[in-house]
Amino acid sequence: MLRVGFYALTVAVAVLPAHADPLPAGFVRLADIAPSIRQDIRYAGTGNFLHRKVTGYDAPVCILTLQAAQALAGVQQAIAARGLTLVVFDCYRPARAVADMGEWTRQGGPPDPQWYPRVRRGDLIAKGYVGELSTHSRGSTVDVAIARADGPSVAKPACGAIDADTLDFGSGFDCFDPMSETEYRPLGNEAAANRRLLVEAMRAGGFKNYAREWWHFTLGHEPFPTQRFDFPVSAE
């Protein structure tokens, strides 16, 4: 069993570095709390289901509430003992980014074999793959996988995105398909085991999984459960 220790208490008293562009009260850049966690922020570039940068992402940086960042640091500490590391694909998401995704989806189009192979673009909202609102805008939701800290690259999945050393999860981040449901039955043994490992590690850190996406987790006791933010994702 993975156990998350008292890492959060350690980072809570750490002095955070100064930035030219301070974040709203209660938010931090993950690198200031847990620099060993890999960041592969997909919406700041073109490697995502829109095939372009999403509005509001000025830098490939993970921003979270302090509580979520501390909890994630505890998960990282727990799995690091096994030669593993967390990889985050998205963290705080501005409300303007959510609106951009919705507008893009409503433009319609055919299925995309890399991201949504069995549904048309215009149906992504109705199918629940793209939301009109997002828990990410509250600052305590993270899209995350587990990778080998120092290991060989793995085969790229047919659908979705992964980091070079991500474990086999049966599908990649943002694969909008039933195969991405956490309890999807036809998975191979390795992928199913890796999903259980991720869910158990994140649960031990206080996060709850969204059953339709194996990578999507929200802090159980998030500090802003009803508030949505719209400041840009920036590095400084």
Sequence and secondary structure as in RCSB ss.txt:
>XXXX:A:sequence
MLRVGFYALTVAVAVLPAHADPLPAGFVRLADIAPSIRQDIRYAGTGNFLHRKVTGYDAPVCILTLQAAQALAGV
QQAIAARGLTLVVFDCYRPARAVADMGEWTRQGGPPDPQWYPRVRRGDLIAKGYVGELSTHSRGSTVDVAIARAD
GPSVAKPACGAIDADTLDFGSGFDCFDPMSETEYRPLGNEAAANRRLLVEAMRAGGFKNYAREWWHFTLGHEPFP
TQRFDFPVSAE
>XXXX:A:secstr
     SHHHHHHTS     SS   TTEEEHHHH TTSEE  GGGSS STTSS  TTB SS  EEEHHHHHHHHHH
HHHHHTTTEEEEEEE    HHHHHHHHHHHHT    BTTTBTTS GGGTTTTTSS SS GGGGT EEEEEEEETT
       SSSB  TTB   SS BT  SGGGSTT TT  HHHHHHHHHHHHHHHHTTEEEETTEEEEEEETT S S
S      B   
